[in-house]
Amino acid sequence: MGVKQDVQHGVTADVRADRDSVVGACQRAAETLGKHARVQANAARVTVQILPGMSQTFSSVSPVVGISLSPGRDGHVHLEAGVESHRTVQSTVFGFIPAGPKRLVGRQYFFRFLNALEAELAALDPVSGSVQRRQPQSV
């Protein structure tokens, strides 16, 4: 899969929980990445910066996952998570001729985070909550 399909992945959820619990679930999902994630949170938004390199010092951020929180119906919290910005890499021939598809930098960590986020949100409200993975549109 190419970058265009990778960045279309995301999570949409409606869970019956207070906003602080949902923010906590987002932070726990990011903690599964260990030193490869930085989290910034406020009442309406959580931003997860994924650092795919060997160390935080020498790693550039890619991708940045934005998670918006809004009030839903019947006391639920509605959550939308998706890629806000990202970097790509592409193989080259002779150092400058593009060869092969572009790849998302931090792809492995991004999908690990999405899986953890789905699990954390489903655990918050296993009865009435809905957690769905957003898939790329087929062409």
C-alpha angles and dihedrals in degrees: 000000000000132000094265091061095041095056092051091066116101145132129261119189144169112196132172100233138103119272094251091057091051092049088049090052090052091050092048090050090053091048089064086072091056113195091000095079139059120194130204117182140180134160097284105026144035121196121197117194112198117211107197099180130098092263136015091240096060098032126099118213116260128181114014111204117205119202116191121198124201136164113270132194123294096012095309125137115228115215130191119185125184146136114287099178137357146170129230137207129202132190117246137201117224088001098287113043110094112237124181132355125319114255130211112248107233094018095144093051092044093056091043088054092049091051092049092047091052091050094047094049093046089052091054094061112011095164110046103009125104122209119180133179112228109226128199118269113255115237 
